[in-house]
Amino acid sequence: MSKKNKVVYKEKINWKKEASLLPGYLIVLIWIAFTAAFLIWILAASLSTSREIFSGAVFKFASGFHFDNYARAWQSSNVSVFFANSLLYSVVTCTVVVLIAAPAAYVLSRFGFVGNKPIRACLILAMSIPEVMIIMPIYSLTAQYHIRGRILLMVLYIFIRVPFTTTYLLNFFASLSKSYEEAAAIDGCTPAKTFWKIMLPLVQPALVTVTIFNFLSVWNEFFLALIFATSTDMAPVGVGLLQIVNGMKYTSDYGGLFAAVIIVFLPTFLLYIFLSEKIIAGVTGGGVKG
């Protein structure tokens, strides 16, 4: 059929169905409007002076745009240190977690052996235990053996994220066709080579999604960091913002505070903007059914 004769059929809108969904649309729109207004106000405050913030004139910009708030927050308020710490914790944790959880999920989903089901049950159990219940035993052990520093915090993040990541990847590996492994075995691939060269790339959408979830979880983590990040040099962005807020009674630099909030918020915002499609694909997609 030529392009001129090609007929494009448009699906008719079911107005009755859309009307039934109207309350849900309104709730979503209200939530989006509230969130957008909140973020816009913070952005405007980050470019204003403390006097303009307290007088409610953040959108007037009577004294101009104060981009120096960002430079002051980055340097004087140690946001650069907090940012670098959070980036280190997040990247290392995400990398090590995938290296541990992906092979574990592959073995648990593709091979039957004694202890397979108990291990899966333990993973679910580990995910259900609140962090607050394990803080005191961990703190007691670390204090007794004088274990501290960035390594301790990263190890805790890794241990906490491994059960979730492994459980998340189980179904994706289980959905892959066995023909991949059979073809690899015929070509002489070892099980390890089959995993790294064939099976792991097939679950890339899931890997990207779970890595983003882990990154956001570690980046926004506050409770563990508050307890185990014992110095400013170790503090991630969450604890760092608390320190900046506590320092407001001495500096009263609220423009710098909101600039710091924007700097901390920016990485997660960019992840959602540029990788939202990959997140959806990783949540809703899977491998080839076998």
Secondary structure by P-SEA (a helix, b strand, c coil): cccccbbbbbcccaaaaaaaaaaaaaaaaaaaaaaaaaaaaaaaaaaccaaaaaaccccccccccccaaaaaaacccaaaaaaaaaaaaaaaaaaaaaacaaaaaaaaacccccaaaaaaaaaaaaaacccccaaaaaaaaaaaaccccaaaaaaaaaaaaaaaaaaaaaaaaaaccaaaaaaaaaacccaaaaaaccccccaaaaaaaaaaaaaaaaaaccccccccccccccccaaaaaaaaaaacccccaaaaaaaaaaaaaaaaaaaaaccaaaaaaaaccccccc
